[in-house]
Amino acid sequence: MKNKEELTKSVSPIKKTKNDARLGWKIVSWDGEKLRSLADPFLIYDIKEGDFVSNSRGFYLGTTKRFVEDHYTGLTDYPDALICFLYNEDAIISGYPWEEGEVKVLEAEVYSIEYLD
């Protein structure tokens, strides 16, 4: 059974050389083995740096690292992990990347994963 928020691998490359490439951030929980969604602990992020992820309904990313750290860390009993994504502006379906808050994107590349204390 697929979870409604399941992220799937994508073959679309992110245009790293274009000016519209941006960074977005997501906080997830780290149970010592798997990265899990804060909203749905049954949603597993089976990703690594360099993977492309997509969702036909989009997924939310914070526009600044500070925003996601201030609003989403410490929400579970598990330690947090910070996933940094690289995305193109043409992948945005809602939100404004130049404002502090969130954007909803169709696809992005996992740029880095940082395990927080």
C-alpha positions in Angstrom: 0.0 0.0 0.0 1.5 3.3 -1.0 1.3 6.3 1.3 -0.4 9.3 -0.1 2.7 11.5 0.5 5.2 8.9 -0.8 8.1 10.4 -2.6 9.3 8.6 -5.7 12.6 8.7 -7.5 12.6 11.0 -10.5 14.9 11.1 -13.6 14.6 14.9 -14.1 18.0 16.6 -13.6 18.0 19.8 -11.6 19.6 22.7 -13.6 22.4 23.6 -11.2 24.0 26.1 -13.6 20.9 28.2 -14.1 20.1 31.2 -11.9 16.7 29.7 -10.9 18.3 26.8 -8.8 17.4 27.3 -5.2 17.9 25.5 -1.8 15.0 24.3 0.3 15.0 22.6 3.7 13.0 19.9 5.5 13.2 18.7 9.1 12.5 15.0 9.6 12.9 12.7 12.5 15.8 10.2 12.7 15.0 7.0 14.6 18.5 5.7 14.4 17.8 3.7 11.3 15.3 5.6 9.1 14.3 9.2 8.3 10.6 9.7 9.1 8.1 12.4 8.3 7.1 14.6 11.2 3.5 14.6 10.1 3.3 10.8 9.4 5.8 8.6 11.1 4.9 5.7 8.7 6.3 7.8 5.8 9.9 6.8 5.4 12.4 8.9 3.4 14.6 6.3 1.8 16.9 8.9 0.2 20.6 9.8 0.0 22.5 12.8 -1.3 22.2 13.1 -5.1 18.8 11.4 -5.3 16.0 13.1 -7.2 12.6 13.0 -5.5 9.2 14.0 -6.9 5.6 14.0 -5.9 2.7 14.7 -8.3 0.9 16.7 -5.6 4.1 18.4 -4.5 5.9 18.5 -1.2 6.8 21.4 1.2 10.2 22.8 1.7 11.3 25.7 4.0 12.8 28.7 2.2 15.4 29.2 4.8 17.3 26.8 7.1 16.5 29.1 10.1 12.7 28.9 9.3 12.6 25.1 9.5 14.9 24.9 12.5 12.7 27.4 14.4 9.4 25.8 13.4 10.0 22.1 13.1 12.8 20.9 15.3 12.0 19.0 18.5 8.5 17.9 17.5 9.1 14.2 18.1 10.8 12.0 20.7 13.5 11.2 18.1 16.5 13.3 17.1 16.0 15.5 14.0 17.7 15.5 10.7 17.8 18.4 8.2 17.5 17.6 4.5 18.7 20.2 2.1 17.2 20.1 -1.4 18.1 21.8 -4.6 15.2 22.7 -6.8 14.3 24.9 -9.8 11.9 27.8 -9.6 9.8 26.2 -12.4 9.1 23.2 -10.0 7.3 25.5 -7.5 3.5 25.1 -7.4 2.9 27.4 -4.5 4.8 29.8 -2.3 7.5 32.4 -2.9 11.1 31.3 -2.5 12.3 34.9 -1.8 10.1 35.1 1.3 10.7 33.3 4.6 8.3 30.4 4.9 7.5 27.5 2.7 7.3 26.6 -1.0 5.6 23.5 -2.5 7.6 21.9 -5.2 7.0 19.0 -7.6 10.6 17.8 -7.6 14.0 18.4 -6.1 17.5 16.9 -5.6 18.7 15.8 -2.2 21.7 18.1 -1.7 22.7 17.1 1.8 21.4 15.4 4.9 22.6 16.6 8.3 21.8 14.7 11.5 21.1 17.1 14.4 21.5 16.4 18.1 
